[in-house]
């Protein structure tokens, strides 16, 4: 199993929207590196659900339930989406400031490639962030 972080603008698609829907396709990704990460995801992989813009915090966990397939919102046919299922909320949301303040995360793509919307999370960071958020990893 691999771990990921996916970013969303809560005004466009929020954790509450994800919870209500249950399973939803992650569409609209147009960055090539982020799209490559989507193509790498496998069923059962888990991802942190991150609210960007003003919140900048991890608020939930989702699971990949359908691997990469063509994104119907992409007229060029170059980009893909995956489907995510809601798993659980993060009881104590972990903020970007919390992550920046912890030296264990110095190499995390969230800090090194801050504009990337879909990124891998290493096992040790996943476990540490889960602990910070009050989630059993």
Long-range contacts (C-beta under 8 A, 24 or more apart in sequence): 1-42, 1-44, 1-45, 1-46, 2-40, 2-41, 2-42, 2-45, 2-120, 3-45, 3-46, 3-47, 3-48, 3-120, 3-121, 3-122, 3-123, 3-125, 3-126, 4-37, 4-41, 4-45, 4-46, 4-47, 4-48, 4-118, 4-119, 4-120, 4-121, 5-47, 5-48, 5-50, 5-58, 5-109, 5-110, 5-118, 5-119, 5-120, 5-121, 6-47, 6-48, 6-49, 6-50, 6-62, 6-84, 6-117, 6-118, 7-50, 7-51, 7-52, 7-116, 7-117, 7-118, 8-49, 8-50, 8-51, 8-52, 9-51, 9-52, 9-53, 10-51, 10-52, 10-53, 10-55, 11-53, 14-51, 15-49, 15-51, 15-59, 15-60, 15-89, 18-49, 18-60, 18-62, 18-84, 18-86, 19-60, 19-86, 19-89, 21-86, 22-85, 22-86, 23-65, 23-83, 23-84, 23-85, 23-86, 24-83, 24-84, 25-66, 25-71, 25-81, 25-82, 25-83, 26-81, 26-82, 26-83, 26-84, 26-118, 27-71, 27-72, 27-73, 27-74, 27-81, 28-71, 28-73, 28-81, 29-71, 29-79, 29-80, 29-81, 29-117, 29-118, 30-74, 30-79, 31-115, 31-116, 31-117, 31-118, 33-113, 33-116, 34-116, 34-117, 34-118, 34-119, 35-78, 35-79, 35-80, 35-118, 37-118, 37-119, 37-120, 38-68, 38-80, 38-81, 38-82, 38-118, 39-68, 39-80, 40-120, 41-67, 41-68, 41-82, 42-67, 43-67, 46-87, 46-126, 47-84, 48-90, 48-121, 48-126, 48-129, 50-110, 52-117, 55-93, 56-95, 56-96, 56-97, 57-93, 57-94, 57-95, 57-96, 58-90, 58-93, 58-94, 58-95, 58-129, 58-133, 59-89, 59-90, 59-93, 60-86, 60-87, 60-88, 60-89, 60-90, 61-87, 61-88, 61-89, 61-90, 61-135, 62-86, 62-87, 63-87, 88-135, 90-133, 90-134, 90-135, 91-133, 91-134, 91-135, 92-132, 92-133, 92-134, 93-133, 94-129, 94-132, 94-133, 98-132, 99-129, 102-128, 102-132, 104-128, 105-129
